[in-house]
Amino acid sequence: MSDYVERARDQLRRLLAERDRMGPEERAHLSELFADLEGELGRLEAGEVRVAVFGEVSVGKSALLNALVGRRVFDVHPRGGWTREVSDAPWAQEVEGLAGARLTVLDTPGLNEVAGEEREALARAAAARADVILFVVDGDLTQSEYAALGDLLDLHKAVLVVLNKVDTLTAADRDAVLDALRRRLDGRVAPELIIPAAADPLPITVVERAADGSERTMERPRPPMIDALVAALVDILARDGKTVVALNALARACETSDRLGHLRVEVRRRIAEALIFKRSIAKAVAVAANPVPLLDVAGGMAADGLMVHAIGRVFGLGLTWKGADKIAGQIAAAAATVFGTHAALQTILSSAKIVPVVGQALVALPQGAVAYMFSQVLGRAAIAYFEQGASWGKEGPKTAVERIAKEVVGDPRSYLRAAAGRIRAELRASGEGA
């Protein structure tokens, strides 16, 4: 068991150490995930065991937890559907072998509530994080309950099925429902883990007779009927509690590791795409506004190298300036074969600036639009290159750039018109701000 705890602890610490190797933007985007990891590690260090209730609306989940903790902590409403978020409370129950452990119960929203999809998602997420799950029903399983229970059992956690509100059933009806549940769940839930309970039993009516012979009818509350449930929970926790917690922590660490990998790819791509847009616009405006023939083209090429270097840093690669220029050159050469006429147009339009004033005014927007298009394709191609570990893979640069150009640009004429509109707006804005 201690081996599982150490493995889970090491995995969580390794994941948290990844944060120190990230740039500030990437860390900011993933701050919530790292906060969850810190919480998970803290719970593991404290030996916290989490018991969550799960079930449909109005089966008495909140009342069951109130009965367990011995006081009214969670709100209860006769019509059900009162729980709208996940909440927790400590459970002061002594368990042999778990001395010093922190036992926590989690209340969750009900399933199948009208327009309650978001709350149901919260409940499922809480159940996935729990170590032990109490699946609460108040009768034989409905089809939706059976499906939800199947999903929970697939998580390979300790699951107890609690038949609540048995105080409303006759003894014969109670036994019949329990038998039906055991038959239906045969092979999936052990019979001893299907347990009757009454979290908030109906009061009993008693008749009191006074000394003068008069009678008074009154209702007397009954204590919760949860002894069998508590005994089953304590037995599971005493026997397997530490192992269950460690295995669940290890499973969550592995799951988070996969999630972190996917999120890092998405976050890096978003950061890189924002960088590409910003630099493409800046380059296009600079090219359009530069009156010196051909110098604008040279400046644009230098800007492309700078952009590739910046994208490489986003992906955590220590790229040299020479290496960045080389990659930018590869992409530019491939792009020139894809957009041959437009590449030639870039140089022709730049040369047209030799004609003073008029040439500059006529060619500024078209040339800026071509520069913008090239930078967008170049930047997206650089993302593809770095996402594959600084490799073009089987495609090679020409095929990769051709594919990316089709995805990004589509129809070049329409794209260039839209780009010219963006540049015009930027030039106007910079003129107004001057």
C-alpha positions in Angstrom: 0.0 0.0 0.0 2.8 2.4 0.9 4.3 1.8 -2.5 1.1 3.1 -4.1 1.1 6.2 -1.9 4.8 6.9 -2.8 4.1 6.4 -6.5 1.1 8.8 -6.4 3.0 11.3 -4.4 6.0 11.2 -6.8 3.7 11.5 -9.8 1.9 14.5 -8.4 5.2 16.2 -7.5 6.6 15.6 -11.0 3.6 17.1 -12.5 3.9 20.2 -10.3 7.5 20.5 -11.2 6.5 20.9 -14.8 5.2 24.4 -13.8 8.7 25.6 -13.2 9.7 24.8 -16.7 6.9 26.8 -18.3 6.8 30.3 -19.5 4.6 32.9 -17.6 1.8 32.8 -20.1 1.6 29.0 -20.1 1.6 28.9 -16.3 -1.2 31.5 -16.2 -3.4 29.5 -18.6 -2.8 26.3 -16.6 -3.0 27.8 -13.1 -6.4 26.1 -12.3 -5.1 22.7 -13.1 -2.0 23.2 -11.0 -4.1 24.4 -8.1 -6.1 21.1 -8.4 -2.8 19.2 -8.3 -1.7 21.0 -5.2 -5.0 20.2 -3.5 -4.7 16.6 -4.5 -1.2 16.3 -3.1 -2.3 18.1 0.1 -5.2 15.6 0.5 -2.9 12.7 0.0 -0.4 14.0 2.5 -3.2 14.5 5.0 -4.6 11.0 4.4 -8.0 12.5 3.5 -10.7 9.9 2.5 -13.7 11.3 0.5 -17.1 9.7 0.5 -19.5 11.1 -2.1 -23.3 10.6 -2.5 -24.7 10.1 -6.0 -28.2 9.6 -7.3 -31.3 11.1 -8.8 -33.2 14.1 -7.4 -35.3 13.5 -4.2 -33.8 10.2 -3.2 -32.5 11.7 0.1 -28.8 12.1 -0.6 -28.4 15.3 1.6 -30.5 13.8 4.4 -28.3 10.7 4.3 -25.2 12.7 4.8 -26.8 14.8 7.6 -27.5 11.5 9.3 -23.9 10.3 8.9 -22.3 13.5 10.3 -24.9 13.7 13.1 -26.2 17.2 12.4 -27.9 19.2 9.7 -25.1 20.4 7.5 -26.6 20.0 4.0 -29.9 21.7 3.0 -32.9 19.4 2.5 -36.1 20.2 0.7 -39.2 18.1 0.4 -39.4 18.5 -3.4 -35.7 17.7 -3.9 -33.4 19.4 -6.3 -32.2 21.7 -3.6 -28.5 20.9 -3.9 -27.0 23.0 -6.7 -23.3 22.6 -6.1 -20.8 20.2 -4.6 -20.3 20.8 -0.9 -18.5 18.9 1.8 -18.3 18.4 5.6 -16.0 16.5 8.0 -17.2 13.1 9.2 -16.1 12.4 12.7 -16.1 8.7 12.5 -13.3 6.6 14.1 -12.0 3.9 11.8 -9.4 1.3 12.9 -6.2 1.7 10.9 -7.1 5.3 9.8 -6.1 7.1 12.9 -5.4 10.8 12.1 -7.0 10.5 8.7 -9.4 13.2 7.6 -12.8 11.7 6.6 -14.9 14.0 4.3 -18.4 13.5 2.9 -19.4 15.2 -0.3 -22.9 16.2 -1.2 -23.7 16.4 -5.0 -26.6 17.7 -7.1 -29.2 15.2 -8.3 -29.3 13.5 -11.7 -32.0 14.0 -14.3 -33.2 17.3 -13.0 -35.0 19.5 -15.6 -32.4 21.9 -17.1 -29.8 20.6 -14.7 -27.1 19.3 -17.1 -24.4 21.6 -15.6 -25.2 20.4 -12.0 -25.2 16.8 -13.2 -21.8 17.3 -14.7 -20.6 18.7 -11.3 -22.0 15.6 -9.6 -20.2 13.2 -11.9 -16.9 15.1 -11.5 -17.2 15.0 -7.7 -17.9 11.2 -7.9 -14.9 10.7 -10.0 -12.7 12.4 -7.4 -14.2 10.5 -4.5 -12.7 7.4 -2.9 -15.9 5.8 -1.9 -19.3 6.4 -3.5 -22.8 5.9 -2.0 -25.2 5.4 -4.8 -28.6 6.3 -3.3 -32.0 5.0 -4.6 -35.4 4.9 -3.1 -36.8 1.9 -5.1 -35.8 -0.5 -7.8 -33.3 1.0 -10.4 -34.7 3.0 -13.2 -33.0 2.7 -16.6 -31.1 6.0 -16.2 -30.0 5.0 -12.6 -28.7 1.7 -13.9 -26.7 3.5 -16.7 -25.3 6.0 -14.2 -24.4 3.3 -11.7 -22.6 1.4 -14.5 -20.5 4.5 -15.3 -19.5 4.8 -11.7 -18.6 1.1 -11.4 -16.4 1.5 -14.5 -14.3 3.9 -12.4 -13.2 0.9 -10.3 -14.0 2.6 -7.0 -15.7 1.3 -3.9 -19.4 1.7 -4.5 -22.2 1.0 -2.0 -25.8 1.0 -3.2 -28.1 2.5 -0.5 -31.8 1.8 -0.6 -33.1 4.9 1.3 -36.5 5.6 2.7 -37.2 2.0 3.7 -39.3 3.4 6.5 -42.0 4.1 3.9 -42.1 0.4 2.9 -43.6 -2.6 4.5 -41.0 -5.3 5.5 -42.2 -7.5 2.6 -41.9 -4.6 0.1 -38.4 -3.7 1.5 -37.2 -7.2 1.1 -38.6 -7.5 -2.4 -36.9 -4.3 -3.6 -33.6 -5.4 -2.0 -33.9 -8.8 -3.7 -34.6 -7.1 -7.1 -31.5 -4.9 -6.7 -29.3 -7.8 -5.8 -30.5 -9.8 -8.8 -30.1 -6.9 -11.2 -26.6 -6.0 -9.9 -25.4 -9.6 -9.5 -21.7 -9.8 -10.5 -21.3 -6.0 -10.3 -22.1 -5.1 -6.7 -21.6 -7.6 -3.8 -24.9 -8.3 -2.0 -23.5 -7.1 1.3 -22.9 -3.7 -0.3 -26.6 -3.2 -1.2 -27.8 -1.7 2.1 -31.2 -0.5 3.4 -31.4 2.8 5.2 -33.8 5.5 6.4 -31.9 8.8 6.6 -34.9 10.8 7.9 -37.6 8.4 9.0 -41.2 9.5 9.1 -42.3 10.2 12.7 -44.4 7.7 14.6 -47.8 8.7 15.9 -48.3 8.1 19.6 -51.2 8.6 21.9 -50.5 10.1 25.3 -53.1 9.7 28.1 -53.2 12.4 30.8 -54.0 11.8 34.5 -57.5 13.0 34.0 -58.0 10.3 31.3 -57.9 12.7 28.3 -55.8 11.6 25.3 -53.6 13.5 23.0 -52.2 12.4 19.7 -48.8 13.5 18.8 -45.9 12.7 16.4 -42.6 11.6 17.7 -39.5 11.8 15.5 -37.4 8.7 15.0 -33.6 8.5 14.8 -32.0 7.7 11.4 -31.8 4.1 10.5 -28.2 3.9 9.2 -26.4 1.4 11.4 -25.9 -1.1 8.6 -24.6 1.6 6.3 -22.1 2.9 8.9 -20.9 -0.6 9.6 -20.4 -1.4 5.9 -18.5 1.9 5.4 -16.3 1.4 8.4 -15.5 -2.1 7.3 -14.4 -1.0 3.8 -12.4 1.9 5.2 -10.7 -0.2 7.9 -9.8 -3.0 5.4 -9.0 -1.1 2.3 -9.1 2.7 3.1 -5.5 3.6 2.6 -5.1 1.4 -0.4 -8.3 2.9 -2.0 -7.1 6.4 -1.4 -3.6 5.7 -2.8 -4.9 3.9 -5.9 -7.4 6.7 -6.6 -4.7 9.4 -6.1 -2.4 7.5 -8.5 -5.2 7.1 -11.1 -6.0 10.8 -10.8 -2.3 11.7 -11.2 -2.1 9.6 -14.3 -5.3 11.0 -15.7 -4.1 14.6 -14.9 -0.7 13.8 -16.6 -2.6 12.9 -19.8 -4.8 15.9 -19.5 -1.9 18.2 -18.8 -0.2 17.0 -22.0 -3.3 17.7 -24.1 -3.8 21.1 -22.4 -0.2 22.1 -22.9 -0.6 21.5 -26.6 -3.8 23.5 -26.8 -2.4 26.4 -24.6 0.8 26.6 -26.5 -1.1 26.7 -29.8 -3.4 29.4 -28.5 -0.4 31.5 -27.3 1.4 31.0 -30.6 -1.7 31.8 -32.7 -2.1 35.1 -30.7 1.5 35.9 -31.3 1.3 35.1 -35.0 -1.7 37.4 -35.4 -0.1 40.2 -33.5 3.2 40.0 -35.4 1.5 39.4 -38.8 -0.5 42.6 -38.4 2.6 44.5 -37.2 4.7 43.2 -40.2 1.9 43.9 -42.7 1.5 47.5 -41.4 5.3 48.1 -41.4 5.7 46.7 -45.0 2.8 48.8 -46.2 4.1 51.9 -44.5 7.7 51.5 -45.5 8.5 53.8 -48.5 11.9 52.4 -49.3 11.8 49.9 -52.2 12.8 46.3 -51.4 13.9 47.3 -47.9 10.3 46.4 -46.8 10.7 42.9 -48.2 14.0 42.4 -46.3 12.5 43.8 -43.2 9.6 41.4 -43.5 11.9 38.4 -43.9 13.8 39.5 -40.7 10.4 39.8 -38.9 9.5 36.2 -40.0 12.7 34.9 -38.4 12.0 36.8 -35.2 8.4 35.3 -35.2 9.7 31.7 -35.7 12.2 32.2 -32.8 9.3 33.5 -30.5 7.1 30.5 -31.5 10.0 28.1 -30.7 10.2 29.7 -27.2 6.5 29.2 -26.7 7.1 25.4 -27.4 10.0 25.3 -24.9 12.7 25.0 -27.5 16.0 26.8 -27.1 16.2 27.8 -30.8 19.2 29.9 -32.0 18.5 33.0 -34.2 20.3 31.2 -37.0 18.2 28.1 -36.6 15.0 30.3 -36.5 16.1 32.0 -39.8 16.8 28.6 -41.4 13.3 27.3 -40.5 11.7 30.5 -41.6 13.6 30.2 -44.9 12.4 26.6 -45.4 8.8 27.6 -44.9 9.1 30.8 -47.0 10.6 28.8 -49.9 7.8 26.2 -49.6 5.2 29.0 -49.4 6.7 30.7 -52.5 6.0 27.5 -54.5 2.4 27.4 -53.2 1.7 31.1 -53.7 4.1 31.6 -56.6 2.3 34.6 -58.3 1.7 36.2 -54.9 5.4 35.9 -53.9 6.4 37.5 -57.2 3.8 40.2 -56.6 5.4 41.0 -53.2 8.7 42.0 -55.0 7.0 43.7 -57.9 4.8 45.8 -55.5 7.8 46.7 -53.5 9.7 47.8 -56.6 6.7 50.0 -57.6 7.5 52.2 -54.6 10.3 53.7 -56.7 7.6 55.9 -58.1 7.4 58.5 -55.3 4.1 59.2 -53.4 1.8 57.7 -56.0 3.6 54.3 -56.1 3.6 54.2 -52.3 -0.1 54.9 -52.1 -1.2 52.4 -54.7 0.8 49.4 -53.6 0.8 49.8 -49.8 -2.4 47.8 -48.9 -1.9 45.0 -51.5 1.7 44.5 -50.4 0.8 44.6 -46.8 -2.0 42.0 -47.4 0.5 39.6 -49.1 2.9 40.1 -46.3 0.1 39.3 -43.8 -0.9 36.2 -45.6 2.7 34.9 -45.8 3.3 35.5 -42.1 0.0 33.7 -41.2 1.0 30.6 -43.2 4.6 30.7 -42.0 3.5 31.0 -38.4 1.0 28.1 -38.6 3.6 26.0 -40.4 6.1 26.8 -37.6 3.5 25.6 -35.0 3.1 22.3 -36.9 6.9 21.9 -37.0 7.4 22.5 -33.3 4.4 20.4 -32.3 6.1 17.4 -34.0 9.2 17.9 -32.0 11.0 20.2 -34.4 10.4 17.9 -37.4 8.4 18.0 -40.6 7.6 14.3 -40.2 6.8 12.3 -43.3 5.3 15.3 -45.1 8.3 17.4 -45.5 8.1 21.3 -45.5 6.6 21.7 -49.0 3.7 19.3 -48.5 3.1 20.5 -44.9 3.0 24.2 -46.0 0.8 23.4 -48.9 -1.7 21.7 -46.6 -1.6 24.5 -44.0 -1.9 27.2 -46.7 -5.2 25.5 -47.9 -6.5 25.3 -44.3 -5.5 28.9 -43.4 -6.1 30.8 -46.6 -8.6 28.9 -48.7 -9.3 31.3 -51.6 -6.2 33.7 -51.8 -8.2 36.5 -53.4 -10.9 36.6 -50.8 -8.3 36.2 -48.0 -6.2 39.1 -49.4 -9.2 41.4 -49.6 -10.0 40.7 -45.9 -6.4 41.2 -44.9 -6.3 44.5 -46.7 -9.3 45.6 -44.8 -7.6 44.7 -41.5 -4.5 46.6 -42.4 -6.4 49.6 -43.5 -8.1 49.7 -40.1 -4.8 49.4 -38.3 -3.2 52.1 -40.4 -6.2 54.3 -39.7 -6.0 53.6 -36.0 -2.3 54.3 -35.8 -2.8 57.5 -37.7 -5.5 58.7 -35.3 -3.4 57.8 -32.3 -0.4 59.7 -33.7 
